[in-house]
Amino acid sequence: MHRVRLFRIFTSLLLGLVLVLALFGTGCAKPVVQEKPTIKLAEFDWSSQQLLTALLDRIITDRLGYPTERIKLSQPVTWAAMDKGDVDISPEIWFPGRQREIQPFLDKGTIELAGEIFGGAGNYWVVPRYVVEGDPARGIEPMAPDLKTILDLKKYWKLFENPEKPGLGELVGGEVGWIDESPWMILGYDLPLWKSNQSEAVMLARMIAADKKGQPLLMVMWSPHVIFSQVDLIKLENLDPDKTGEIDWDKDPYPLRTGLAEYTVYKVVRAELKNTAPAVYRLMQNMSVTEDEINGLTFRVDVNGEDIAIVAADWIAKNQNKIDQWLGK
């Protein structure tokens, strides 16, 4: 009899324990927290793209709480990797130069362009500002006060005459193999100019030296570029960039009335981020910097030799309001 009573007590306790555990398991259990996916950032081999990637890396981790991973890739393989889900973001692609290789994935819908990252990209004919406006602080009078467009060089070409080819103004251009529309334009608009071929290092050294001496110099330069943070340059007005597609690049220059190509620099995102990381997707839609900002950042890295991570962190600390806008705060 005693054993029966003990058995009943034990059974009651066991059932009570089971009931408590059941109640605890159903009513008091903590919800399962979904881990945020790792955001994979493509990193290329030039400063502006690396700086933008560093900015994104810090913002995504510090402000949005997502883990990140940087993956060093070449551009042509990046879009296929993004299509497969191996890469999520690239903050810089130049159109129309890279459009052909990414277009199949845009058409497929696995990759999206998320708007411009910065404006002003392209090739330009430039002169130091004092050539047009003078520099009273240095006692420099305007040398070409009416110089606005490339066609105005018919009036001012002698300012840029080089003894190497007397009777023509020198347009300092890139090294041999660097192709732009300038030779076609010189012939098409009958400009009294010739294009010299220089390495980038020589181009920059010549422009900096001309600026220090207050001398005129005409140059083809692409933007963004650190030289715009080193020398105050004026971009001459373009002519007809829509006609650059008419050029047959496989032929030697022939007379053609065209303009210098203008580019649009986009951000690229994997479309699925809209569902898997909506806050990151929103950031990519809103993020943009100015041409002056990217030139200043690359100047600190390429000229001053500062570390990209330090430059990015410094910019972020000084631009919290702008980042709040990107994040929709």
NORCOR-V699532 format. One record per residue. RES is the residue in three letters. PHI is phi as a letter, one per 40 degrees, with the letter a starting at -180 (NA if undefined). PSI is psi in degrees with one decimal (NA if undefined). BURIAL is + if it has 16 or more other C-alpha atoms within 10 Angstrom, else -. Layout:
res phi psi burial
RES PHI PSI BURIAL
RES PHI PSI BURIAL
//
This chain:
res phi psi burial
MET NA -41.7 -
HIS c -40.3 -
ARG c -37.4 -
VAL c -42.7 -
ARG c -41.9 -
LEU c -40.5 -
PHE c -42.9 -
ARG c -40.0 -
ILE c -44.9 -
PHE c -43.1 -
THR c -41.4 -
SER c -42.6 -
LEU c -41.8 -
LEU c -44.6 -
LEU c -38.4 -
GLY c -41.8 -
LEU c -43.3 -
VAL c -41.5 -
LEU c -44.0 -
VAL c -45.1 -
LEU c -37.8 -
ALA c -44.6 -
LEU c -42.1 -
PHE c -39.5 -
GLY c -30.6 -
THR c -38.5 -
GLY c -24.6 -
CYS b 1.3 -
ALA c 142.0 -
LYS c 141.2 -
PRO c 148.2 -
VAL c 124.5 -
VAL c 123.4 -
GLN c 121.6 -
GLU c 141.2 -
LYS c 140.4 -
PRO c 153.3 -
THR c 127.5 -
ILE c 121.1 +
LYS b 123.1 +
LEU b 126.1 +
ALA c 134.1 +
GLU b 126.2 +
PHE b -164.7 +
ASP b 26.1 -
TRP b 157.9 -
SER c -44.9 +
SER c -41.7 +
GLN c -39.5 +
GLN c -36.6 +
LEU c -44.6 +
LEU c -38.7 +
THR c -40.8 +
ALA c -39.9 +
LEU c -48.2 +
LEU c -43.0 +
ASP d -49.1 +
ARG c -43.3 +
ILE c -42.8 +
ILE c -37.7 +
THR c -48.0 -
ASP c -37.8 -
ARG c -30.0 -
LEU b -13.6 -
GLY g 19.8 -
TYR c 139.7 +
PRO c 150.4 -
THR b 162.5 +
GLU a 131.4 -
ARG c 135.7 +
ILE b 118.4 -
LYS c 122.5 -
LEU a 163.1 -
SER c 154.4 -
GLN d -46.2 +
PRO d -29.7 -
VAL c -11.4 -
THR c -40.9 +
TRP c -35.9 +
ALA c -38.2 +
ALA c -38.2 -
MET c -37.7 +
ASP c -35.3 +
LYS c -9.0 -
GLY g 9.6 +
ASP c -14.4 +
VAL b 143.8 +
ASP b -33.6 +
ILE a 140.2 +
SER b 122.9 +
PRO c 2.5 +
GLU a 114.2 +
ILE b 134.8 +
TRP c 125.4 +
PHE b 142.8 +
PRO c 2.0 -
GLY d -41.4 -
ARG b 7.9 -
GLN c -39.4 -
ARG c -39.7 -
GLU c -24.3 -
ILE c -18.4 +
GLN d -39.7 -
PRO d -34.2 -
PHE c -30.7 +
LEU c -42.1 +
ASP c -34.9 -
LYS c -27.0 -
GLY g 3.2 -
THR c -18.3 +
ILE b 144.4 +
GLU b 148.8 +
LEU c 131.6 +
ALA b 37.6 +
GLY g 174.4 +
GLU c 142.7 +
ILE c -35.3 +
PHE a 156.5 +
GLY b -179.0 +
GLY g 9.5 +
ALA c 140.3 +
GLY i -173.2 +
ASN b 145.1 +
TYR a 151.6 +
TRP c 126.3 +
VAL b 153.9 +
VAL b 154.6 +
PRO c 144.9 +
ARG d -34.0 +
TYR c -20.1 +
VAL c -39.4 +
VAL c -44.1 +
GLU b -9.0 +
GLY g 177.7 +
ASP a 89.2 -
PRO d -34.3 -
ALA c -28.8 -
ARG b 6.7 -
GLY g 28.2 -
ILE c 121.6 -
GLU c 151.0 -
PRO d 131.8 -
MET c -31.3 +
ALA a 70.4 +
PRO c -21.6 -
ASP b 12.3 -
LEU c 108.4 +
LYS b -44.0 -
THR b 168.3 -
ILE c -34.2 +
LEU c -24.9 +
ASP c -12.4 -
LEU c -15.8 +
LYS c -28.4 -
LYS c -31.0 -
TYR b 13.2 +
TRP d -30.8 +
LYS c -24.6 +
LEU d -26.9 +
PHE b 17.9 +
GLU c 139.5 +
ASN b 131.6 -
PRO d -20.5 -
GLU c -32.1 -
LYS a 79.9 -
PRO c 145.6 -
GLY g -0.4 -
LEU b 146.9 +
GLY c 142.9 +
GLU c 128.6 +
LEU b 109.6 +
VAL c 120.8 +
GLY b -174.8 +
GLY c 176.9 +
GLU c 163.7 -
VAL d 132.7 -
GLY h -19.3 -
TRP c 112.4 -
ILE b 130.7 -
ASP b -178.7 +
GLU c -6.0 +
SER d -47.8 +
PRO c -36.3 +
TRP c -38.7 +
MET c -41.0 +
ILE d -43.1 +
LEU c -44.2 +
GLY c -34.9 -
TYR b 9.4 -
ASP f 52.7 -
LEU c 135.5 +
PRO c 62.8 +
LEU b 161.9 +
TRP b 147.3 +
LYS b 121.9 +
SER c 157.6 -
ASN b 121.1 +
GLN b 154.7 +
SER c 160.9 -
GLU d -39.7 -
ALA c -41.4 -
VAL c -41.1 -
MET d -48.6 +
LEU c -41.3 +
ALA c -40.3 -
ARG c -41.2 +
MET c -40.8 +
ILE c -39.5 +
ALA c -41.1 -
ALA c -40.2 -
ASP c -42.3 +
LYS c -34.3 -
LYS c -7.2 -
GLY g 33.1 +
GLN b 153.4 +
PRO c 144.6 +
LEU a 135.3 +
LEU b 130.4 +
MET a 147.6 +
VAL c 125.9 +
MET a 143.0 +
TRP c 155.4 +
SER b 142.2 +
PRO c 149.6 +
HIS a 148.1 +
VAL c -22.8 +
ILE c -28.1 +
PHE c -16.7 +
SER c -12.2 +
GLN c -34.3 +
VAL b 137.6 +
ASP c 103.8 -
LEU b 149.2 +
ILE b 130.5 +
LYS c 123.4 +
LEU c 144.6 +
GLU c 137.8 +
ASN c 170.6 +
LEU b -79.6 +
ASP a 80.2 -
PRO c -19.0 -
ASP c -17.4 -
LYS c 0.9 -
THR c -25.8 +
GLY c -13.0 -
GLU c -12.7 -
ILE c 135.0 -
ASP c 99.5 -
TRP c -13.6 -
ASP c -7.5 -
LYS b 154.6 -
ASP c 155.1 -
PRO d 138.0 +
TYR b 159.2 -
PRO d 123.6 -
LEU a 126.5 +
ARG c 103.2 +
THR a -167.3 +
GLY b 174.6 +
LEU c 140.2 +
ALA c 138.1 +
GLU b 145.3 +
TYR b 153.9 +
THR b 126.6 +
VAL b 112.9 +
TYR b 161.4 +
LYS c 149.2 +
VAL b 134.4 +
VAL b 152.3 +
ARG c 128.6 +
ALA d -32.4 +
GLU c -16.4 +
LEU d -25.7 +
LYS d -31.8 -
ASN c -39.1 -
THR c -26.9 -
ALA a 69.1 +
PRO d -33.0 -
ALA c -37.6 +
VAL c -40.2 +
TYR d -43.3 +
ARG c -41.9 +
LEU d -44.3 +
MET c -33.4 +
GLN c -32.7 +
ASN c -22.5 +
MET c 133.5 +
SER a 151.1 +
VAL b 165.0 -
THR c 163.2 -
GLU c -41.5 +
ASP c -38.7 +
GLU c -46.1 -
ILE c -34.3 +
ASN c -40.9 +
GLY c -39.8 +
LEU c -45.6 +
THR c -30.7 +
PHE c -45.0 +
ARG c -34.6 +
VAL c -51.2 +
ASP c -30.1 +
VAL b -48.8 -
ASN c -15.3 -
GLY g 23.2 -
GLU c 154.1 -
ASP c 137.6 -
ILE d -42.8 +
ALA c -39.1 +
ILE c -42.7 -
VAL c -43.6 +
ALA c -44.7 +
ALA c -39.0 -
ASP c -43.4 -
TRP c -43.0 -
ILE c -43.7 +
ALA c -30.6 -
LYS c -4.1 -
ASN b 39.6 -
GLN c -36.2 -
ASN c -42.3 -
LYS c -41.9 -
ILE c -37.8 +
ASP d -39.7 -
GLN c -41.3 -
TRP c -36.7 +
LEU c -3.6 +
GLY g 26.7 -
LYS c NA -
//
